[in-house]
Amino acid sequence: MYGGIVKKNSYVHYLCIQTNSYVETIEFYTKGLGFEVVQESPNFHGREFNTWLKLGAFYIELQTGKQHEILTPVNSNSEGLVHFCIWVEDLEFEVERLQRMKCNFIRKNEEIIYHVENGDLCKLIAPEGTIIELRNNQGI
């Protein structure tokens, strides 16, 4: 059906996330999840900011809405990206640290950390509404 252009040495380069709460979102991804700001461009094509964040070889392009635009909230029941996952070496440590930062966790059966097939995981919601999974298993 599809011929495909993805080659063996291809990888996911970045996701683009938009936010109405720029300061809180930057703090969450940098202080909470360990991303570093590698480029911040103010007044970018009608947006207050267009900022690149990096974790390992993975980037997030973080944008504010265009001038005078209020972005609508994320809906986890819509098509498209539902969440993305970050592998962490010590899930319990990271959860405790993020709890101290008052991050918004999604509980399953009243638990923050729960087991799914091949490992333990948790999910939390970034200030702009993106759902991020933290997982202690590098496999699928």
A tleap script that builds the chain and sets N, CA, C and O, in Angstrom:
source leaprc.protein.ff14SB
mol = sequence {
  NMET TYR GLY GLY ILE VAL LYS LYS ASN SER
  TYR VAL HIE TYR LEU CYS ILE GLN THR ASN
  SER TYR VAL GLU THR ILE GLU PHE TYR THR
  LYS GLY LEU GLY PHE GLU VAL VAL GLN GLU
  SER PRO ASN PHE HIE GLY ARG GLU PHE ASN
  THR TRP LEU LYS LEU GLY ALA PHE TYR ILE
  GLU LEU GLN THR GLY LYS GLN HIE GLU ILE
  LEU THR PRO VAL ASN SER ASN SER GLU GLY
  LEU VAL HIE PHE CYS ILE TRP VAL GLU ASP
  LEU GLU PHE GLU VAL GLU ARG LEU GLN ARG
  MET LYS CYS ASN PHE ILE ARG LYS ASN GLU
  GLU ILE ILE TYR HIE VAL GLU ASN GLY ASP
  LEU CYS LYS LEU ILE ALA PRO GLU GLY THR
  ILE ILE GLU LEU ARG ASN ASN GLN GLY CILE
}
set mol.1.N position { 0.822 -1.193 0.000 }
set mol.1.CA position { 0.000 0.000 0.000 }
set mol.1.C position { 0.866 1.256 0.000 }
set mol.1.O position { 0.643 2.171 -0.792 }
set mol.2.N position { 1.852 1.294 0.891 }
set mol.2.CA position { 2.756 2.441 0.951 }
set mol.2.C position { 4.155 1.970 0.593 }
set mol.2.O position { 4.610 0.936 1.083 }
set mol.3.N position { 4.834 2.720 -0.254 }
set mol.3.CA position { 6.202 2.373 -0.616 }
set mol.3.C position { 7.172 2.653 0.511 }
set mol.3.O position { 8.088 1.868 0.754 }
set mol.4.N position { 6.979 3.770 1.204 }
set mol.4.CA position { 7.799 4.098 2.355 }
set mol.4.C position { 9.119 4.736 1.995 }
set mol.4.O position { 9.782 4.327 1.042 }
set mol.5.N position { 9.498 5.739 2.760 }
set mol.5.CA position { 10.791 6.390 2.572 }
set mol.5.C position { 11.681 6.213 3.791 }
set mol.5.O position { 12.836 6.638 3.785 }
set mol.6.N position { 11.147 5.582 4.843 }
set mol.6.CA position { 11.916 5.420 6.071 }
set mol.6.C position { 12.983 4.359 5.866 }
set mol.6.O position { 12.693 3.246 5.427 }
set mol.7.N position { 14.198 4.706 6.182 }
set mol.7.CA position { 15.334 3.789 6.055 }
set mol.7.C position { 15.771 3.341 7.438 }
set mol.7.O position { 15.317 3.890 8.442 }
set mol.8.N position { 16.650 2.344 7.499 }
set mol.8.CA position { 17.096 1.786 8.772 }
set mol.8.C position { 17.706 2.837 9.701 }
set mol.8.O position { 17.554 2.735 10.918 }
set mol.9.N position { 18.377 3.820 9.166 }
set mol.9.CA position { 19.024 4.812 10.024 }
set mol.9.C position { 18.131 6.028 10.283 }
set mol.9.O position { 18.614 7.043 10.786 }
set mol.10.N position { 16.847 5.949 9.952 }
set mol.10.CA position { 15.912 7.031 10.247 }
set mol.10.C position { 15.442 6.915 11.687 }
set mol.10.O position { 15.483 5.832 12.271 }
set mol.11.N position { 15.001 8.015 12.258 }
set mol.11.CA position { 14.466 8.015 13.613 }
set mol.11.C position { 13.534 9.200 13.762 }
set mol.11.O position { 13.548 10.117 12.940 }
set mol.12.N position { 12.724 9.183 14.811 }
set mol.12.CA position { 11.842 10.313 15.071 }
set mol.12.C position { 12.720 11.460 15.552 }
set mol.12.O position { 13.447 11.318 16.535 }
set mol.13.N position { 12.656 12.576 14.874 }
set mol.13.CA position { 13.507 13.727 15.159 }
set mol.13.C position { 12.888 14.655 16.199 }
set mol.13.O position { 13.552 15.029 17.165 }
set mol.14.N position { 11.611 15.034 16.010 }
set mol.14.CA position { 10.967 15.917 16.979 }
set mol.14.C position { 9.459 15.853 16.875 }
set mol.14.O position { 8.901 15.383 15.883 }
set mol.15.N position { 8.814 16.336 17.921 }
set mol.15.CA position { 7.381 16.580 17.949 }
set mol.15.C position { 7.193 18.078 18.127 }
set mol.15.O position { 8.007 18.731 18.779 }
set mol.16.N position { 6.147 18.619 17.562 }
set mol.16.CA position { 5.822 20.028 17.752 }
set mol.16.C position { 4.634 20.114 18.713 }
set mol.16.O position { 3.601 19.477 18.507 }
set mol.17.N position { 4.803 20.903 19.750 }
set mol.17.CA position { 3.767 21.088 20.769 }
set mol.17.C position { 3.465 22.574 20.858 }
set mol.17.O position { 4.379 23.399 20.872 }
set mol.18.N position { 2.183 22.917 20.918 }
set mol.18.CA position { 1.769 24.312 21.085 }
set mol.18.C position { 1.242 24.513 22.504 }
set mol.18.O position { 0.706 23.589 23.116 }
set mol.19.N position { 1.400 25.733 23.019 }
set mol.19.CA position { 0.979 26.002 24.390 }
set mol.19.C position { 0.461 27.426 24.554 }
set mol.19.O position { 0.926 28.361 23.901 }
set mol.20.N position { -0.515 27.559 25.446 }
set mol.20.CA position { -0.963 28.876 25.905 }
set mol.20.C position { -0.206 29.289 27.170 }
set mol.20.O position { -0.240 30.453 27.568 }
set mol.21.N position { 0.478 28.325 27.798 }
set mol.21.CA position { 1.172 28.572 29.077 }
set mol.21.C position { 2.669 28.328 28.901 }
set mol.21.O position { 3.211 27.342 29.401 }
set mol.22.N position { 3.316 29.223 28.197 }
set mol.22.CA position { 4.711 29.055 27.795 }
set mol.22.C position { 5.657 28.870 28.977 }
set mol.22.O position { 6.437 27.917 28.994 }
set mol.23.N position { 5.603 29.761 29.964 }
set mol.23.CA position { 6.544 29.711 31.092 }
set mol.23.C position { 6.394 28.400 31.858 }
set mol.23.O position { 7.391 27.743 32.158 }
set mol.24.N position { 5.163 28.016 32.175 }
set mol.24.CA position { 4.920 26.770 32.908 }
set mol.24.C position { 5.353 25.555 32.100 }
set mol.24.O position { 5.892 24.596 32.654 }
set mol.25.N position { 5.119 25.593 30.795 }
set mol.25.CA position { 5.476 24.472 29.933 }
set mol.25.C position { 6.989 24.319 29.838 }
set mol.25.O position { 7.498 23.202 29.925 }
set mol.26.N position { 7.714 25.414 29.662 }
set mol.26.CA position { 9.189 25.361 29.632 }
set mol.26.C position { 9.717 24.787 30.945 }
set mol.26.O position { 10.600 23.929 30.935 }
set mol.27.N position { 9.190 25.250 32.062 }
set mol.27.CA position { 9.637 24.762 33.369 }
set mol.27.C position { 9.370 23.263 33.510 }
set mol.27.O position { 10.220 22.524 34.006 }
set mol.28.N position { 8.203 22.820 33.079 }
set mol.28.CA position { 7.861 21.402 33.165 }
set mol.28.C position { 8.844 20.541 32.371 }
set mol.28.O position { 9.375 19.561 32.893 }
set mol.29.N position { 9.083 20.902 31.123 }
set mol.29.CA position { 9.951 20.070 30.282 }
set mol.29.C position { 11.422 20.153 30.698 }
set mol.29.O position { 12.141 19.162 30.575 }
set mol.30.N position { 11.882 21.294 31.180 }
set mol.30.CA position { 13.292 21.413 31.571 }
set mol.30.C position { 13.521 20.895 32.994 }
set mol.30.O position { 14.307 19.969 33.195 }
set mol.31.N position { 12.853 21.477 33.963 }
set mol.31.CA position { 13.066 21.069 35.358 }
set mol.31.C position { 12.411 19.737 35.679 }
set mol.31.O position { 12.941 18.965 36.478 }
set mol.32.N position { 11.274 19.457 35.072 }
set mol.32.CA position { 10.557 18.220 35.346 }
set mol.32.C position { 11.091 17.024 34.594 }
set mol.32.O position { 11.318 15.970 35.188 }
set mol.33.N position { 11.297 17.169 33.284 }
set mol.33.CA position { 11.664 16.024 32.454 }
set mol.33.C position { 13.105 16.040 31.963 }
set mol.33.O position { 13.533 15.083 31.318 }
set mol.34.N position { 13.863 17.088 32.244 }
set mol.34.CA position { 15.284 17.093 31.919 }
set mol.34.C position { 15.656 17.550 30.525 }
set mol.34.O position { 16.805 17.384 30.114 }
set mol.35.N position { 14.713 18.123 29.780 }
set mol.35.CA position { 15.050 18.684 28.470 }
set mol.35.C position { 15.907 19.932 28.669 }
set mol.35.O position { 15.840 20.577 29.716 }
set mol.36.N position { 16.704 20.267 27.668 }
set mol.36.CA position { 17.451 21.525 27.698 }
set mol.36.C position { 16.951 22.419 26.570 }
set mol.36.O position { 16.599 21.939 25.493 }
set mol.37.N position { 16.924 23.717 26.829 }
set mol.37.CA position { 16.555 24.677 25.791 }
set mol.37.C position { 17.775 24.864 24.906 }
set mol.37.O position { 18.835 25.266 25.386 }
set mol.38.N position { 17.634 24.574 23.612 }
set mol.38.CA position { 18.767 24.742 22.698 }
set mol.38.C position { 18.602 25.957 21.795 }
set mol.38.O position { 19.580 26.457 21.239 }
set mol.39.N position { 17.373 26.431 21.647 }
set mol.39.CA position { 17.151 27.653 20.876 }
set mol.39.C position { 15.791 28.229 21.251 }
set mol.39.O position { 14.784 27.523 21.284 }
set mol.40.N position { 15.788 29.520 21.532 }
set mol.40.CA position { 14.538 30.209 21.830 }
set mol.40.C position { 14.432 31.412 20.889 }
set mol.40.O position { 15.270 32.315 20.911 }
set mol.41.N position { 13.393 31.402 20.070 }
set mol.41.CA position { 13.216 32.459 19.076 }
set mol.41.C position { 11.960 33.263 19.399 }
set mol.41.O position { 10.849 32.809 19.128 }
set mol.42.N position { 12.129 34.457 19.976 }
set mol.42.CA position { 10.949 35.301 20.210 }
set mol.42.C position { 10.458 35.921 18.906 }
set mol.42.O position { 11.213 36.061 17.943 }
set mol.43.N position { 9.185 36.288 18.896 }
set mol.43.CA position { 8.572 36.940 17.727 }
set mol.43.C position { 8.804 36.135 16.448 }
set mol.43.O position { 9.280 36.665 15.444 }
set mol.44.N position { 8.461 34.854 16.502 }
set mol.44.CA position { 8.714 33.920 15.409 }
set mol.44.C position { 7.464 33.772 14.546 }
set mol.44.O position { 6.513 33.105 14.954 }
set mol.45.N position { 7.449 34.373 13.380 }
set mol.45.CA position { 6.342 34.252 12.416 }
set mol.45.C position { 4.969 34.461 13.063 }
set mol.45.O position { 4.053 33.663 12.868 }
set mol.46.N position { 4.846 35.523 13.819 }
set mol.46.CA position { 3.565 35.848 14.441 }
set mol.46.C position { 3.318 35.160 15.768 }
set mol.46.O position { 2.256 35.334 16.364 }
set mol.47.N position { 4.267 34.391 16.236 }
set mol.47.CA position { 4.156 33.709 17.532 }
set mol.47.C position { 5.036 34.437 18.537 }
set mol.47.O position { 6.071 34.997 18.176 }
set mol.48.N position { 4.620 34.427 19.800 }
set mol.48.CA position { 5.453 35.036 20.839 }
set mol.48.C position { 6.790 34.305 20.937 }
set mol.48.O position { 7.841 34.934 21.057 }
set mol.49.N position { 6.744 32.958 20.884 }
set mol.49.CA position { 7.974 32.153 20.955 }
set mol.49.C position { 7.863 30.914 20.079 }
set mol.49.O position { 6.778 30.369 19.875 }
set mol.50.N position { 9.002 30.487 19.570 }
set mol.50.CA position { 9.208 29.173 18.977 }
set mol.50.C position { 10.523 28.670 19.572 }
set mol.50.O position { 11.583 29.233 19.300 }
set mol.51.N position { 10.460 27.629 20.370 }
set mol.51.CA position { 11.609 27.194 21.160 }
set mol.51.C position { 11.889 25.722 20.896 }
set mol.51.O position { 10.972 24.910 20.780 }
set mol.52.N position { 13.166 25.398 20.805 }
set mol.52.CA position { 13.586 24.013 20.618 }
set mol.52.C position { 14.137 23.477 21.930 }
set mol.52.O position { 15.016 24.082 22.545 }
set mol.53.N position { 13.602 22.321 22.354 }
set mol.53.CA position { 14.029 21.621 23.563 }
set mol.53.C position { 14.632 20.287 23.143 }
set mol.53.O position { 14.192 19.682 22.165 }
set mol.54.N position { 15.643 19.828 23.884 }
set mol.54.CA position { 16.340 18.603 23.494 }
set mol.54.C position { 16.505 17.676 24.692 }
set mol.54.O position { 16.841 18.115 25.791 }
set mol.55.N position { 16.266 16.388 24.463 }
set mol.55.CA position { 16.540 15.324 25.433 }
set mol.55.C position { 17.193 14.198 24.654 }
set mol.55.O position { 16.531 13.531 23.858 }
set mol.56.N position { 18.488 13.975 24.873 }
set mol.56.CA position { 19.225 12.997 24.070 }
set mol.56.C position { 19.235 13.461 22.629 }
set mol.56.O position { 19.658 14.581 22.341 }
set mol.57.N position { 18.773 12.611 21.716 }
set mol.57.CA position { 18.715 12.964 20.296 }
set mol.57.C position { 17.302 13.384 19.887 }
set mol.57.O position { 17.023 13.549 18.699 }
set mol.58.N position { 16.418 13.554 20.861 }
set mol.58.CA position { 15.013 13.862 20.596 }
set mol.58.C position { 14.723 15.328 20.906 }
set mol.58.O position { 15.182 15.859 21.917 }
set mol.59.N position { 13.963 15.969 20.036 }
set mol.59.CA position { 13.631 17.379 20.198 }
set mol.59.C position { 12.120 17.589 20.303 }
set mol.59.O position { 11.323 16.816 19.772 }
set mol.60.N position { 11.763 18.646 20.996 }
set mol.60.CA position { 10.404 19.178 20.962 }
set mol.60.C position { 10.504 20.599 20.437 }
set mol.60.O position { 11.290 21.405 20.934 }
set mol.61.N position { 9.702 20.892 19.434 }
set mol.61.CA position { 9.552 22.270 18.975 }
set mol.61.C position { 8.338 22.805 19.728 }
set mol.61.O position { 7.212 22.363 19.498 }
set mol.62.N position { 8.570 23.748 20.617 }
set mol.62.CA position { 7.508 24.293 21.464 }
set mol.62.C position { 7.114 25.669 20.943 }
set mol.62.O position { 7.946 26.570 20.833 }
set mol.63.N position { 5.827 25.814 20.625 }
set mol.63.CA position { 5.345 27.071 20.054 }
set mol.63.C position { 4.216 27.639 20.900 }
set mol.63.O position { 3.416 26.908 21.484 }
set mol.64.N position { 4.178 28.953 20.946 }
set mol.64.CA position { 2.978 29.613 21.437 }
set mol.64.C position { 2.052 29.790 20.245 }
set mol.64.O position { 2.486 29.679 19.098 }
set mol.65.N position { 0.777 30.064 20.508 }
set mol.65.CA position { -0.141 30.344 19.415 }
set mol.65.C position { 0.263 31.629 18.717 }
set mol.65.O position { 1.083 32.393 19.224 }
set mol.66.N position { -0.307 31.854 17.574 }
set mol.66.CA position { -0.033 33.111 16.878 }
set mol.66.C position { -0.627 34.264 17.687 }
set mol.66.O position { -1.509 34.059 18.520 }
set mol.67.N position { -0.143 35.454 17.437 }
set mol.67.CA position { -0.540 36.630 18.198 }
set mol.67.C position { -2.067 36.721 18.328 }
set mol.67.O position { -2.789 36.619 17.336 }
set mol.68.N position { -2.546 36.914 19.565 }
set mol.68.CA position { -3.968 37.050 19.908 }
set mol.68.C position { -4.768 35.772 19.666 }
set mol.68.O position { -5.995 35.826 19.582 }
set mol.69.N position { -4.096 34.624 19.552 }
set mol.69.CA position { -4.776 33.348 19.339 }
set mol.69.C position { -4.748 32.545 20.638 }
set mol.69.O position { -3.694 32.396 21.256 }
set mol.70.N position { -5.902 32.029 21.050 }
set mol.70.CA position { -5.974 31.128 22.194 }
set mol.70.C position { -6.170 29.726 21.632 }
set mol.70.O position { -7.143 29.461 20.927 }
set mol.71.N position { -5.238 28.830 21.950 }
set mol.71.CA position { -5.286 27.469 21.442 }
set mol.71.C position { -6.324 26.654 22.216 }
set mol.71.O position { -6.485 26.845 23.422 }
set mol.72.N position { -7.020 25.757 21.541 }
set mol.72.CA position { -8.014 24.916 22.209 }
set mol.72.C position { -7.312 23.767 22.933 }
set mol.72.O position { -6.242 23.329 22.511 }
set mol.73.N position { -7.910 23.278 24.018 }
set mol.73.CA position { -7.286 22.204 24.804 }
set mol.73.C position { -7.151 20.906 24.029 }
set mol.73.O position { -7.894 20.645 23.084 }
set mol.74.N position { -6.173 20.088 24.454 }
set mol.74.CA position { -5.956 18.759 23.889 }
set mol.74.C position { -7.109 17.869 24.326 }
set mol.74.O position { -7.609 17.995 25.444 }
set mol.75.N position { -7.526 16.979 23.454 }
set mol.75.CA position { -8.582 16.029 23.754 }
set mol.75.C position { -8.019 14.633 23.524 }
set mol.75.O position { -7.723 14.269 22.385 }
set mol.76.N position { -7.866 13.843 24.590 }
set mol.76.CA position { -7.267 12.513 24.450 }
set mol.76.C position { -8.164 11.523 23.723 }
set mol.76.O position { -7.743 10.403 23.435 }
set mol.77.N position { -9.395 11.923 23.421 }
set mol.77.CA position { -10.300 11.048 22.682 }
set mol.77.C position { -10.365 11.410 21.201 }
set mol.77.O position { -11.291 10.992 20.505 }
set mol.78.N position { -9.400 12.176 20.715 }
set mol.78.CA position { -9.386 12.541 19.302 }
set mol.78.C position { -8.343 11.700 18.574 }
set mol.78.O position { -7.518 11.034 19.199 }
set mol.79.N position { -8.390 11.740 17.264 }
set mol.79.CA position { -7.393 11.030 16.476 }
set mol.79.C position { -6.059 11.750 16.572 }
set mol.79.O position { -5.996 12.916 16.963 }
set mol.80.N position { -5.005 11.051 16.217 }
set mol.80.CA position { -3.678 11.657 16.212 }
set mol.80.C position { -2.877 11.257 17.441 }
set mol.80.O position { -3.210 10.284 18.117 }
set mol.81.N position { -1.846 11.992 17.721 }
set mol.81.CA position { -0.937 11.694 18.828 }
set mol.81.C position { -1.700 11.674 20.146 }
set mol.81.O position { -2.372 12.648 20.487 }
set mol.82.N position { -1.603 10.583 20.884 }
set mol.82.CA position { -2.280 10.445 22.167 }
set mol.82.C position { -1.306 10.735 23.306 }
set mol.82.O position { -1.661 11.435 24.254 }
set mol.83.N position { -0.101 10.213 23.229 }
set mol.83.CA position { 0.940 10.504 24.213 }
set mol.83.C position { 2.289 10.142 23.605 }
set mol.83.O position { 2.359 9.500 22.557 }
set mol.84.N position { 3.369 10.569 24.284 }
set mol.84.CA position { 4.683 10.067 23.915 }
set mol.84.C position { 5.363 9.578 25.173 }
set mol.84.O position { 4.999 9.969 26.282 }
set mol.85.N position { 6.352 8.719 24.996 }
set mol.85.CA position { 6.963 8.013 26.126 }
set mol.85.C position { 8.443 8.361 26.248 }
set mol.85.O position { 9.155 8.492 25.252 }
set mol.86.N position { 8.885 8.508 27.499 }
set mol.86.CA position { 10.301 8.700 27.823 }
set mol.86.C position { 10.728 7.547 28.718 }
set mol.86.O position { 10.097 7.288 29.742 }
set mol.87.N position { 11.789 6.858 28.340 }
set mol.87.CA position { 12.343 5.817 29.190 }
set mol.87.C position { 13.124 6.487 30.311 }
set mol.87.O position { 13.879 7.430 30.076 }
set mol.88.N position { 12.935 5.993 31.537 }
set mol.88.CA position { 13.705 6.480 32.681 }
set mol.88.C position { 14.330 5.288 33.390 }
set mol.88.O position { 13.743 4.207 33.441 }
set mol.89.N position { 15.506 5.487 33.929 }
set mol.89.CA position { 16.222 4.398 34.594 }
set mol.89.C position { 15.573 4.031 35.927 }
set mol.89.O position { 15.462 2.850 36.254 }
set mol.90.N position { 15.144 5.034 36.699 }
set mol.90.CA position { 14.569 4.787 38.028 }
set mol.90.C position { 13.196 5.457 38.097 }
set mol.90.O position { 13.084 6.625 38.468 }
set mol.91.N position { 12.171 4.717 37.740 }
set mol.91.CA position { 10.819 5.257 37.649 }
set mol.91.C position { 10.320 5.770 39.002 }
set mol.91.O position { 9.730 6.849 39.067 }
set mol.92.N position { 10.545 5.027 40.065 }
set mol.92.CA position { 10.073 5.441 41.387 }
set mol.92.C position { 10.700 6.772 41.808 }
set mol.92.O position { 10.015 7.647 42.338 }
set mol.93.N position { 12.001 6.920 41.571 }
set mol.93.CA position { 12.694 8.164 41.907 }
set mol.93.C position { 12.101 9.336 41.129 }
set mol.93.O position { 11.836 10.395 41.699 }
set mol.94.N position { 11.894 9.143 39.831 }
set mol.94.CA position { 11.365 10.216 38.992 }
set mol.94.C position { 9.950 10.600 39.410 }
set mol.94.O position { 9.613 11.784 39.422 }
set mol.95.N position { 9.124 9.627 39.751 }
set mol.95.CA position { 7.760 9.919 40.195 }
set mol.95.C position { 7.791 10.729 41.487 }
set mol.95.O position { 7.069 11.718 41.613 }
set mol.96.N position { 8.617 10.321 42.444 }
set mol.96.CA position { 8.726 11.071 43.707 }
set mol.96.C position { 9.178 12.507 43.444 }
set mol.96.O position { 8.633 13.447 44.024 }
set mol.97.N position { 10.161 12.676 42.583 }
set mol.97.CA position { 10.679 14.013 42.265 }
set mol.97.C position { 9.594 14.859 41.602 }
set mol.97.O position { 9.420 16.027 41.950 }
set mol.98.N position { 8.869 14.281 40.657 }
set mol.98.CA position { 7.818 15.018 39.950 }
set mol.98.C position { 6.619 15.296 40.857 }
set mol.98.O position { 5.937 16.305 40.678 }
set mol.99.N position { 6.355 14.426 41.819 }
set mol.99.CA position { 5.295 14.694 42.795 }
set mol.99.C position { 5.643 15.929 43.630 }
set mol.99.O position { 4.772 16.744 43.933 }
set mol.100.N position { 6.923 16.063 44.002 }
set mol.100.CA position { 7.360 17.249 44.760 }
set mol.100.C position { 7.173 18.529 43.941 }
set mol.100.O position { 6.989 19.609 44.502 }
set mol.101.N position { 7.221 18.400 42.609 }
set mol.101.CA position { 7.002 19.550 41.729 }
set mol.101.C position { 5.514 19.784 41.482 }
set mol.101.O position { 5.138 20.697 40.747 }
set mol.102.N position { 4.670 18.953 42.099 }
set mol.102.CA position { 3.202 19.075 41.961 }
set mol.102.C position { 2.735 18.802 40.535 }
set mol.102.O position { 1.788 19.431 40.064 }
set mol.103.N position { 3.389 17.871 39.845 }
set mol.103.CA position { 2.971 17.505 38.497 }
set mol.103.C position { 1.642 16.753 38.551 }
set mol.103.O position { 1.298 16.138 39.561 }
set mol.104.N position { 0.921 16.816 37.465 }
set mol.104.CA position { -0.410 16.251 37.366 }
set mol.104.C position { -0.341 14.836 36.785 }
set mol.104.O position { -0.204 14.675 35.573 }
set mol.105.N position { -0.432 13.816 37.632 }
set mol.105.CA position { -0.365 12.423 37.211 }
set mol.105.C position { -1.746 11.894 36.867 }
set mol.105.O position { -2.749 12.316 37.443 }
set mol.106.N position { -1.784 10.968 35.924 }
set mol.106.CA position { -3.010 10.239 35.586 }
set mol.106.C position { -2.943 8.913 36.336 }
set mol.106.O position { -2.017 8.129 36.129 }
set mol.107.N position { -3.893 8.665 37.183 }
set mol.107.CA position { -3.896 7.432 37.971 }
set mol.107.C position { -4.685 6.335 37.261 }
set mol.107.O position { -5.648 6.601 36.542 }
set mol.108.N position { -4.251 5.103 37.480 }
set mol.108.CA position { -4.980 3.940 36.980 }
set mol.108.C position { -5.243 3.052 38.195 }
set mol.108.O position { -4.305 2.631 38.873 }
set mol.109.N position { -6.502 2.772 38.468 }
set mol.109.CA position { -6.882 2.015 39.667 }
set mol.109.C position { -6.275 2.641 40.926 }
set mol.109.O position { -5.796 1.941 41.818 }
set mol.110.N position { -6.307 3.966 40.973 }
set mol.110.CA position { -5.802 4.762 42.107 }
set mol.110.C position { -4.279 4.743 42.250 }
set mol.110.O position { -3.751 5.313 43.204 }
set mol.111.N position { -3.574 4.111 41.339 }
set mol.111.CA position { -2.114 4.020 41.402 }
set mol.111.C position { -1.476 4.973 40.400 }
set mol.111.O position { -1.979 5.144 39.289 }
set mol.112.N position { -0.364 5.592 40.797 }
set mol.112.CA position { 0.407 6.421 39.871 }
set mol.112.C position { 1.275 5.531 38.988 }
set mol.112.O position { 1.299 5.700 37.769 }
set mol.113.N position { 1.990 4.578 39.600 }
set mol.113.CA position { 2.820 3.633 38.842 }
set mol.113.C position { 2.037 2.328 38.736 }
set mol.113.O position { 1.520 1.813 39.728 }
set mol.114.N position { 1.963 1.810 37.522 }
set mol.114.CA position { 1.265 0.543 37.338 }
set mol.114.C position { 1.992 -0.300 36.302 }
set mol.114.O position { 2.776 0.210 35.502 }
set mol.115.N position { 1.717 -1.596 36.332 }
set mol.115.CA position { 2.397 -2.541 35.450 }
set mol.115.C position { 1.551 -2.797 34.205 }
set mol.115.O position { 0.348 -3.036 34.301 }
set mol.116.N position { 2.192 -2.744 33.039 }
set mol.116.CA position { 1.546 -3.078 31.777 }
set mol.116.C position { 2.500 -3.996 31.027 }
set mol.116.O position { 3.608 -3.589 30.676 }
set mol.117.N position { 2.085 -5.212 30.782 }
set mol.117.CA position { 2.841 -6.232 30.069 }
set mol.117.C position { 4.319 -6.294 30.426 }
set mol.117.O position { 4.698 -7.063 31.309 }
set mol.118.N position { 5.164 -5.508 29.767 }
set mol.118.CA position { 6.613 -5.683 29.897 }
set mol.118.C position { 7.312 -4.693 30.812 }
set mol.118.O position { 8.541 -4.620 30.795 }
set mol.119.N position { 6.586 -3.936 31.600 }
set mol.119.CA position { 7.259 -2.996 32.481 }
set mol.119.C position { 6.281 -2.137 33.254 }
set mol.119.O position { 5.065 -2.219 33.079 }
set mol.120.N position { 6.846 -1.317 34.108 }
set mol.120.CA position { 6.056 -0.385 34.904 }
set mol.120.C position { 6.071 0.973 34.221 }
set mol.120.O position { 7.032 1.334 33.542 }
set mol.121.N position { 4.988 1.718 34.413 }
set mol.121.CA position { 4.896 3.038 33.802 }
set mol.121.C position { 3.997 3.948 34.611 }
set mol.121.O position { 3.288 3.513 35.518 }
set mol.122.N position { 4.043 5.208 34.263 }
set mol.122.CA position { 3.096 6.189 34.778 }
set mol.122.C position { 2.854 7.201 33.661 }
set mol.122.O position { 3.624 7.291 32.705 }
set mol.123.N position { 1.784 7.946 33.803 }
set mol.123.CA position { 1.485 8.999 32.836 }
set mol.123.C position { 1.205 10.287 33.581 }
set mol.123.O position { 0.591 10.285 34.648 }
set mol.124.N position { 1.664 11.387 33.006 }
set mol.124.CA position { 1.409 12.693 33.575 }
set mol.124.C position { 1.042 13.661 32.470 }
set mol.124.O position { 1.294 13.418 31.290 }
set mol.125.N position { 0.440 14.762 32.884 }
set mol.125.CA position { -0.048 15.744 31.922 }
set mol.125.C position { 0.792 17.012 32.039 }
set mol.125.O position { 0.903 17.598 33.116 }
set mol.126.N position { 1.379 17.427 30.922 }
set mol.126.CA position { 2.155 18.663 30.869 }
set mol.126.C position { 1.212 19.857 30.970 }
set mol.126.O position { 0.013 19.712 30.729 }
set mol.127.N position { 1.726 21.026 31.321 }
set mol.127.CA position { 0.861 22.204 31.466 }
set mol.127.C position { 0.008 22.516 30.247 }
set mol.127.O position { -1.093 23.048 30.390 }
set mol.128.N position { 0.494 22.196 29.043 }
set mol.128.CA position { -0.274 22.499 27.841 }
set mol.128.C position { -1.216 21.359 27.471 }
set mol.128.O position { -1.971 21.475 26.505 }
set mol.129.N position { -1.185 20.248 28.232 }
set mol.129.CA position { -2.115 19.163 28.014 }
set mol.129.C position { -1.538 17.907 27.382 }
set mol.129.O position { -2.244 16.903 27.284 }
set mol.130.N position { -0.287 17.923 26.951 }
set mol.130.CA position { 0.319 16.740 26.365 }
set mol.130.C position { 0.462 15.663 27.431 }
set mol.130.O position { 0.900 15.941 28.548 }
set mol.131.N position { 0.093 14.434 27.085 }
set mol.131.CA position { 0.258 13.310 28.005 }
set mol.131.C position { 1.613 12.678 27.732 }
set mol.131.O position { 1.938 12.333 26.596 }
set mol.132.N position { 2.410 12.529 28.811 }
set mol.132.CA position { 3.735 11.941 28.707 }
set mol.132.C position { 3.755 10.683 29.555 }
set mol.132.O position { 3.361 10.699 30.721 }
set mol.133.N position { 4.211 9.603 28.965 }
set mol.133.CA position { 4.390 8.355 29.695 }
set mol.133.C position { 5.848 8.250 30.098 }
set mol.133.O position { 6.737 8.527 29.294 }
set mol.134.N position { 6.098 7.855 31.322 }
set mol.134.CA position { 7.440 7.511 31.787 }
set mol.134.C position { 7.436 6.005 32.013 }
set mol.134.O position { 6.526 5.467 32.644 }
set mol.135.N position { 8.452 5.333 31.497 }
set mol.135.CA position { 8.470 3.871 31.521 }
set mol.135.C position { 9.859 3.379 31.896 }
set mol.135.O position { 10.855 4.008 31.540 }
set mol.136.N position { 9.937 2.255 32.616 }
set mol.136.CA position { 11.228 1.705 33.020 }
set mol.136.C position { 11.689 0.545 32.141 }
set mol.136.O position { 12.672 -0.124 32.461 }
set mol.137.N position { 10.986 0.307 31.040 }
set mol.137.CA position { 11.353 -0.754 30.117 }
set mol.137.C position { 11.669 -0.131 28.764 }
set mol.137.O position { 10.857 0.610 28.210 }
set mol.138.N position { 12.855 -0.435 28.230 }
set mol.138.CA position { 13.234 0.131 26.935 }
set mol.138.C position { 12.594 -0.595 25.763 }
set mol.138.O position { 12.586 -0.078 24.646 }
set mol.139.N position { 12.062 -1.774 25.999 }
set mol.139.CA position { 11.419 -2.528 24.926 }
set mol.139.C position { 9.982 -2.076 24.712 }
set mol.139.O position { 9.568 -1.016 25.181 }
set mol.140.N position { 9.232 -2.904 23.993 }
set mol.140.CA position { 7.843 -2.540 23.729 }
set mol.140.C position { 6.891 -3.090 24.766 }
set mol.140.O position { 5.684 -2.866 24.676 }
savepdb mol mol.pdb
quit
